[in-house]
Amino acid sequence: MEWPLTIAACALLAAYATQILAKPQGVLETVAEVVLWLTWAVFVVDYIVRLSLAEHRWRWFYRHLLDLAIVVLPMLRPLRLMRFLTVLALIQRTTGSMLRVKVAIYTVGATVLTVVLAGLAVLDAEQNSGGPIKNFADAIWWAFVTITTVGYGDYYPVTVTGRIVAVGLMIGGNALIGVVTATLASWIVERVSLEAEKTASATESQVESLRSEVAELKDMIRALDSARRPQLSTDNDAP
């Protein structure tokens, strides 16, 4: 389901952005709404299939409550911004199988996507509220300074929905910083371990070389000693 879910997530993002930014009317609005509900249905099917295949279904259920919220809450029109969590959840599910060398690329991509999605969500909530966030550029700037925990305060949400998005973005920003820090620390530890292993290997190689040389010296001494003994015996027997 990885590729179908990825395609569905991209279609969801495109339809969601179209609804908020273009404010389509007529056929285009209907198409965007149909795409949103079809992609939502794909994630519903995915949730049901994963739940049915789980060995311990109850344990899987309460460990994936966010997935349930993503499936259930978008049915309510006031909570349609929860749809943007679908894409973030899909990213999170794919990180478990990624190599650490790809984490940096993932982090950059996830950060950009999170900023864009949060900007769309907060604009959806704030554009008719009379607050300072009035267009997509303001929303992106707000999302960027919020996820980096800078928070200039020039733009801020005034609605409850917008503040919920802000809380999620703050938590996501701290999580992304944690990923970067952990990745950097892991890389440093790996480099130190590799250097230590190289040093240990070199030391072992040197010790083995010294052992071989000592063994050769012992053999040479024994050979010389064996050669001298008959000569000493002959000298002692002479009149």
Secondary structure by P-SEA (a helix, b strand, c coil): caaaaaaaaaaaaaaaaaacccccccaaaaaaaaaaaaaaaaaaaaaaaaaaacccaaaaaaacaaaaaaacccccccccccccaaaaaaaaaacccccccaaaaaaaaaaaaaaaaaaaaaaaaccccccccccaaaaaaaaaaaaacccccccccccaaaaaaaaaaaaaaaaaaaaaaaaaaaaaaaaaaaaaaaaaaaaaaaaaaaaaaaaaaaaaaaaaaaaaaaaaaaaaacc
